[in-house]
Amino acid sequence: MPEVPSVFELHAGLTPGLLFGPIHSQDEDLYDIRQRFVCTADAGGRLNLPIGRVRLFIDFTYHYYLTRSFDEGIPRPDRVLDPPHRSFVGLSGGLALTF
């Protein structure tokens, strides 16, 4: 069985950003924005499958919020709100052209 050529890359870094939109969430008051600036520390890997001048890729990245930009939403007696999560995982894929 022939091997498929591939390249695996590791990456890490910081991602700054700004949150736009309303301060209070529109969907059932689940969260409030405390500050608009956010920054995450990121680490992940990417698998590239080169096919001629095209590369298919799959990327898996773990993001951890360094800033505390979110607050719990407005409390209601019919539910208990968990504090906002400090981390999330991103999974993406795509197509890249080399020239």
CNS distance restraints for C-alpha pairs under 8 A (distance, minus, plus):
assign (resid   4 and name CA) (resid  49 and name CA) 7.68 0.50 0.50
assign (resid   5 and name CA) (resid  49 and name CA) 6.46 0.50 0.50
assign (resid   5 and name CA) (resid  50 and name CA) 6.87 0.50 0.50
assign (resid   6 and name CA) (resid  47 and name CA) 6.97 0.50 0.50
assign (resid   6 and name CA) (resid  48 and name CA) 5.59 0.50 0.50
assign (resid   6 and name CA) (resid  49 and name CA) 4.71 0.50 0.50
assign (resid   6 and name CA) (resid  50 and name CA) 6.48 0.50 0.50
assign (resid   7 and name CA) (resid  47 and name CA) 5.90 0.50 0.50
assign (resid   7 and name CA) (resid  48 and name CA) 5.04 0.50 0.50
assign (resid   7 and name CA) (resid  49 and name CA) 6.58 0.50 0.50
assign (resid   7 and name CA) (resid  50 and name CA) 7.96 0.50 0.50
assign (resid   8 and name CA) (resid  45 and name CA) 7.03 0.50 0.50
assign (resid   8 and name CA) (resid  46 and name CA) 5.68 0.50 0.50
assign (resid   8 and name CA) (resid  47 and name CA) 4.58 0.50 0.50
assign (resid   8 and name CA) (resid  48 and name CA) 6.20 0.50 0.50
assign (resid   9 and name CA) (resid  45 and name CA) 5.53 0.50 0.50
assign (resid   9 and name CA) (resid  46 and name CA) 5.16 0.50 0.50
assign (resid   9 and name CA) (resid  47 and name CA) 6.53 0.50 0.50
assign (resid   9 and name CA) (resid  48 and name CA) 7.98 0.50 0.50
assign (resid  10 and name CA) (resid  43 and name CA) 7.65 0.50 0.50
assign (resid  10 and name CA) (resid  44 and name CA) 5.83 0.50 0.50
assign (resid  10 and name CA) (resid  45 and name CA) 4.34 0.50 0.50
assign (resid  10 and name CA) (resid  46 and name CA) 6.45 0.50 0.50
assign (resid  11 and name CA) (resid  42 and name CA) 7.97 0.50 0.50
assign (resid  11 and name CA) (resid  43 and name CA) 5.72 0.50 0.50
assign (resid  11 and name CA) (resid  44 and name CA) 5.41 0.50 0.50
assign (resid  11 and name CA) (resid  45 and name CA) 5.95 0.50 0.50
assign (resid  11 and name CA) (resid  46 and name CA) 7.97 0.50 0.50
assign (resid  12 and name CA) (resid  41 and name CA) 7.59 0.50 0.50
assign (resid  12 and name CA) (resid  42 and name CA) 5.30 0.50 0.50
assign (resid  12 and name CA) (resid  43 and name CA) 4.20 0.50 0.50
assign (resid  12 and name CA) (resid  44 and name CA) 6.41 0.50 0.50
assign (resid  13 and name CA) (resid  41 and name CA) 5.91 0.50 0.50
assign (resid  13 and name CA) (resid  42 and name CA) 5.31 0.50 0.50
assign (resid  13 and name CA) (resid  43 and name CA) 6.71 0.50 0.50
assign (resid  14 and name CA) (resid  39 and name CA) 6.81 0.50 0.50
assign (resid  14 and name CA) (resid  40 and name CA) 5.64 0.50 0.50
assign (resid  14 and name CA) (resid  41 and name CA) 4.64 0.50 0.50
assign (resid  14 and name CA) (resid  42 and name CA) 5.95 0.50 0.50
assign (resid  15 and name CA) (resid  39 and name CA) 5.46 0.50 0.50
assign (resid  15 and name CA) (resid  40 and name CA) 5.20 0.50 0.50
assign (resid  15 and name CA) (resid  41 and name CA) 6.53 0.50 0.50
assign (resid  15 and name CA) (resid  42 and name CA) 7.26 0.50 0.50
assign (resid  16 and name CA) (resid  37 and name CA) 7.47 0.50 0.50
assign (resid  16 and name CA) (resid  38 and name CA) 5.79 0.50 0.50
assign (resid  16 and name CA) (resid  39 and name CA) 4.25 0.50 0.50
assign (resid  16 and name CA) (resid  40 and name CA) 6.56 0.50 0.50
assign (resid  17 and name CA) (resid  37 and name CA) 5.90 0.50 0.50
assign (resid  17 and name CA) (resid  38 and name CA) 5.13 0.50 0.50
assign (resid  17 and name CA) (resid  39 and name CA) 6.10 0.50 0.50
assign (resid  18 and name CA) (resid  36 and name CA) 5.37 0.50 0.50
assign (resid  18 and name CA) (resid  37 and name CA) 4.70 0.50 0.50
assign (resid  18 and name CA) (resid  38 and name CA) 5.97 0.50 0.50
assign (resid  19 and name CA) (resid  36 and name CA) 4.82 0.50 0.50
assign (resid  19 and name CA) (resid  37 and name CA) 6.46 0.50 0.50
assign (resid  19 and name CA) (resid  38 and name CA) 7.31 0.50 0.50
assign (resid  20 and name CA) (resid  36 and name CA) 7.14 0.50 0.50
assign (resid  22 and name CA) (resid  26 and name CA) 7.91 0.50 0.50
assign (resid  23 and name CA) (resid  32 and name CA) 5.64 0.50 0.50
assign (resid  23 and name CA) (resid  33 and name CA) 5.01 0.50 0.50
assign (resid  23 and name CA) (resid  34 and name CA) 7.67 0.50 0.50
assign (resid  24 and name CA) (resid  29 and name CA) 6.55 0.50 0.50
assign (resid  24 and name CA) (resid  31 and name CA) 6.53 0.50 0.50
assign (resid  24 and name CA) (resid  32 and name CA) 4.63 0.50 0.50
assign (resid  24 and name CA) (resid  33 and name CA) 6.54 0.50 0.50
assign (resid  24 and name CA) (resid  73 and name CA) 7.51 0.50 0.50
assign (resid  25 and name CA) (resid  29 and name CA) 5.12 0.50 0.50
assign (resid  25 and name CA) (resid  30 and name CA) 6.25 0.50 0.50
assign (resid  25 and name CA) (resid  31 and name CA) 5.67 0.50 0.50
assign (resid  25 and name CA) (resid  32 and name CA) 6.05 0.50 0.50
assign (resid  25 and name CA) (resid  73 and name CA) 7.67 0.50 0.50
assign (resid  29 and name CA) (resid  73 and name CA) 5.00 0.50 0.50
assign (resid  29 and name CA) (resid  74 and name CA) 5.76 0.50 0.50
assign (resid  30 and name CA) (resid  72 and name CA) 6.45 0.50 0.50
assign (resid  30 and name CA) (resid  73 and name CA) 4.49 0.50 0.50
assign (resid  30 and name CA) (resid  74 and name CA) 7.07 0.50 0.50
assign (resid  30 and name CA) (resid  81 and name CA) 7.53 0.50 0.50
assign (resid  31 and name CA) (resid  70 and name CA) 6.52 0.50 0.50
assign (resid  31 and name CA) (resid  71 and name CA) 5.68 0.50 0.50
assign (resid  31 and name CA) (resid  72 and name CA) 4.73 0.50 0.50
assign (resid  31 and name CA) (resid  73 and name CA) 3.92 0.50 0.50
assign (resid  31 and name CA) (resid  74 and name CA) 7.52 0.50 0.50
assign (resid  31 and name CA) (resid  84 and name CA) 7.50 0.50 0.50
assign (resid  32 and name CA) (resid  70 and name CA) 5.66 0.50 0.50
assign (resid  32 and name CA) (resid  71 and name CA) 5.02 0.50 0.50
assign (resid  32 and name CA) (resid  72 and name CA) 6.13 0.50 0.50
assign (resid  32 and name CA) (resid  73 and name CA) 5.39 0.50 0.50
assign (resid  33 and name CA) (resid  69 and name CA) 5.86 0.50 0.50
assign (resid  33 and name CA) (resid  70 and name CA) 4.63 0.50 0.50
assign (resid  33 and name CA) (resid  71 and name CA) 6.14 0.50 0.50
assign (resid  34 and name CA) (resid  68 and name CA) 7.46 0.50 0.50
assign (resid  34 and name CA) (resid  69 and name CA) 4.95 0.50 0.50
assign (resid  34 and name CA) (resid  70 and name CA) 5.14 0.50 0.50
assign (resid  34 and name CA) (resid  71 and name CA) 6.00 0.50 0.50
assign (resid  35 and name CA) (resid  68 and name CA) 7.79 0.50 0.50
assign (resid  35 and name CA) (resid  69 and name CA) 4.96 0.50 0.50
assign (resid  35 and name CA) (resid  70 and name CA) 7.27 0.50 0.50
assign (resid  36 and name CA) (resid  69 and name CA) 6.67 0.50 0.50
assign (resid  37 and name CA) (resid  67 and name CA) 7.86 0.50 0.50
assign (resid  37 and name CA) (resid  69 and name CA) 7.07 0.50 0.50
assign (resid  38 and name CA) (resid  65 and name CA) 7.31 0.50 0.50
assign (resid  38 and name CA) (resid  66 and name CA) 7.55 0.50 0.50
assign (resid  38 and name CA) (resid  67 and name CA) 5.68 0.50 0.50
assign (resid  38 and name CA) (resid  68 and name CA) 7.74 0.50 0.50
assign (resid  38 and name CA) (resid  69 and name CA) 6.29 0.50 0.50
assign (resid  39 and name CA) (resid  65 and name CA) 6.02 0.50 0.50
assign (resid  39 and name CA) (resid  66 and name CA) 5.61 0.50 0.50
assign (resid  39 and name CA) (resid  67 and name CA) 5.85 0.50 0.50
assign (resid  40 and name CA) (resid  63 and name CA) 5.87 0.50 0.50
assign (resid  40 and name CA) (resid  64 and name CA) 5.17 0.50 0.50
assign (resid  40 and name CA) (resid  65 and name CA) 4.39 0.50 0.50
assign (resid  40 and name CA) (resid  66 and name CA) 5.34 0.50 0.50
assign (resid  40 and name CA) (resid  67 and name CA) 7.43 0.50 0.50
assign (resid  41 and name CA) (resid  63 and name CA) 5.73 0.50 0.50
assign (resid  41 and name CA) (resid  64 and name CA) 5.25 0.50 0.50
assign (resid  41 and name CA) (resid  65 and name CA) 6.58 0.50 0.50
assign (resid  41 and name CA) (resid  66 and name CA) 6.67 0.50 0.50
assign (resid  42 and name CA) (resid  61 and name CA) 6.63 0.50 0.50
assign (resid  42 and name CA) (resid  62 and name CA) 5.65 0.50 0.50
assign (resid  42 and name CA) (resid  63 and name CA) 4.56 0.50 0.50
assign (resid  42 and name CA) (resid  64 and name CA) 6.49 0.50 0.50
assign (resid  43 and name CA) (resid  61 and name CA) 5.61 0.50 0.50
assign (resid  43 and name CA) (resid  62 and name CA) 5.44 0.50 0.50
assign (resid  43 and name CA) (resid  63 and name CA) 6.82 0.50 0.50
assign (resid  44 and name CA) (resid  59 and name CA) 7.40 0.50 0.50
assign (resid  44 and name CA) (resid  60 and name CA) 5.51 0.50 0.50
assign (resid  44 and name CA) (resid  61 and name CA) 4.01 0.50 0.50
assign (resid  44 and name CA) (resid  62 and name CA) 5.98 0.50 0.50
assign (resid  45 and name CA) (resid  59 and name CA) 5.89 0.50 0.50
assign (resid  45 and name CA) (resid  60 and name CA) 5.54 0.50 0.50
assign (resid  45 and name CA) (resid  61 and name CA) 6.45 0.50 0.50
assign (resid  46 and name CA) (resid  57 and name CA) 6.66 0.50 0.50
assign (resid  46 and name CA) (resid  58 and name CA) 5.64 0.50 0.50
assign (resid  46 and name CA) (resid  59 and name CA) 4.31 0.50 0.50
assign (resid  46 and name CA) (resid  60 and name CA) 6.40 0.50 0.50
assign (resid  47 and name CA) (resid  57 and name CA) 5.46 0.50 0.50
assign (resid  47 and name CA) (resid  58 and name CA) 5.34 0.50 0.50
assign (resid  47 and name CA) (resid  59 and name CA) 6.51 0.50 0.50
assign (resid  48 and name CA) (resid  55 and name CA) 6.13 0.50 0.50
assign (resid  48 and name CA) (resid  56 and name CA) 5.74 0.50 0.50
assign (resid  48 and name CA) (resid  57 and name CA) 4.45 0.50 0.50
assign (resid  48 and name CA) (resid  58 and name CA) 6.83 0.50 0.50
assign (resid  49 and name CA) (resid  55 and name CA) 5.39 0.50 0.50
assign (resid  49 and name CA) (resid  56 and name CA) 5.11 0.50 0.50
assign (resid  49 and name CA) (resid  57 and name CA) 6.17 0.50 0.50
assign (resid  50 and name CA) (resid  54 and name CA) 5.93 0.50 0.50
assign (resid  50 and name CA) (resid  55 and name CA) 4.29 0.50 0.50
assign (resid  50 and name CA) (resid  56 and name CA) 6.47 0.50 0.50
assign (resid  51 and name CA) (resid  55 and name CA) 5.85 0.50 0.50
assign (resid  51 and name CA) (resid  56 and name CA) 7.72 0.50 0.50
assign (resid  53 and name CA) (resid  97 and name CA) 5.87 0.50 0.50
assign (resid  53 and name CA) (resid  98 and name CA) 5.22 0.50 0.50
assign (resid  53 and name CA) (resid  99 and name CA) 7.09 0.50 0.50
assign (resid  54 and name CA) (resid  95 and name CA) 6.91 0.50 0.50
assign (resid  54 and name CA) (resid  96 and name CA) 5.76 0.50 0.50
assign (resid  54 and name CA) (resid  97 and name CA) 4.73 0.50 0.50
assign (resid  54 and name CA) (resid  98 and name CA) 6.28 0.50 0.50
assign (resid  55 and name CA) (resid  95 and name CA) 5.71 0.50 0.50
assign (resid  55 and name CA) (resid  96 and name CA) 5.02 0.50 0.50
assign (resid  55 and name CA) (resid  97 and name CA) 6.33 0.50 0.50
assign (resid  55 and name CA) (resid  98 and name CA) 7.67 0.50 0.50
assign (resid  56 and name CA) (resid  93 and name CA) 7.51 0.50 0.50
assign (resid  56 and name CA) (resid  94 and name CA) 5.87 0.50 0.50
assign (resid  56 and name CA) (resid  95 and name CA) 4.70 0.50 0.50
assign (resid  56 and name CA) (resid  96 and name CA) 6.43 0.50 0.50
assign (resid  57 and name CA) (resid  93 and name CA) 5.38 0.50 0.50
assign (resid  57 and name CA) (resid  94 and name CA) 5.42 0.50 0.50
assign (resid  57 and name CA) (resid  95 and name CA) 6.30 0.50 0.50
assign (resid  57 and name CA) (resid  96 and name CA) 7.70 0.50 0.50
assign (resid  58 and name CA) (resid  91 and name CA) 7.43 0.50 0.50
assign (resid  58 and name CA) (resid  92 and name CA) 5.82 0.50 0.50
assign (resid  58 and name CA) (resid  93 and name CA) 4.25 0.50 0.50
assign (resid  58 and name CA) (resid  94 and name CA) 6.71 0.50 0.50
assign (resid  59 and name CA) (resid  90 and name CA) 7.84 0.50 0.50
assign (resid  59 and name CA) (resid  91 and name CA) 5.71 0.50 0.50
assign (resid  59 and name CA) (resid  92 and name CA) 5.15 0.50 0.50
assign (resid  59 and name CA) (resid  93 and name CA) 5.93 0.50 0.50
assign (resid  60 and name CA) (resid  89 and name CA) 7.34 0.50 0.50
assign (resid  60 and name CA) (resid  90 and name CA) 5.81 0.50 0.50
assign (resid  60 and name CA) (resid  91 and name CA) 4.68 0.50 0.50
assign (resid  60 and name CA) (resid  92 and name CA) 6.65 0.50 0.50
assign (resid  61 and name CA) (resid  89 and name CA) 5.75 0.50 0.50
assign (resid  61 and name CA) (resid  90 and name CA) 5.12 0.50 0.50
assign (resid  61 and name CA) (resid  91 and name CA) 6.56 0.50 0.50
assign (resid  62 and name CA) (resid  87 and name CA) 7.42 0.50 0.50
assign (resid  62 and name CA) (resid  88 and name CA) 6.12 0.50 0.50
assign (resid  62 and name CA) (resid  89 and name CA) 4.55 0.50 0.50
assign (resid  62 and name CA) (resid  90 and name CA) 6.37 0.50 0.50
assign (resid  63 and name CA) (resid  87 and name CA) 5.51 0.50 0.50
assign (resid  63 and name CA) (resid  88 and name CA) 5.36 0.50 0.50
assign (resid  63 and name CA) (resid  89 and name CA) 6.01 0.50 0.50
assign (resid  63 and name CA) (resid  90 and name CA) 7.58 0.50 0.50
assign (resid  64 and name CA) (resid  86 and name CA) 5.90 0.50 0.50
assign (resid  64 and name CA) (resid  87 and name CA) 4.26 0.50 0.50
assign (resid  64 and name CA) (resid  88 and name CA) 6.66 0.50 0.50
assign (resid  65 and name CA) (resid  86 and name CA) 5.25 0.50 0.50
assign (resid  65 and name CA) (resid  87 and name CA) 5.86 0.50 0.50
assign (resid  70 and name CA) (resid  84 and name CA) 6.45 0.50 0.50
assign (resid  71 and name CA) (resid  83 and name CA) 7.28 0.50 0.50
assign (resid  71 and name CA) (resid  84 and name CA) 6.64 0.50 0.50
assign (resid  72 and name CA) (resid  81 and name CA) 6.71 0.50 0.50
assign (resid  72 and name CA) (resid  82 and name CA) 7.32 0.50 0.50
assign (resid  72 and name CA) (resid  83 and name CA) 5.83 0.50 0.50
assign (resid  72 and name CA) (resid  84 and name CA) 6.42 0.50 0.50
assign (resid  73 and name CA) (resid  81 and name CA) 7.55 0.50 0.50
assign (resid  75 and name CA) (resid  79 and name CA) 7.60 0.50 0.50
assign (resid  75 and name CA) (resid  80 and name CA) 7.45 0.50 0.50
assign (resid  75 and name CA) (resid  81 and name CA) 7.12 0.50 0.50
assign (resid  76 and name CA) (resid  80 and name CA) 7.56 0.50 0.50
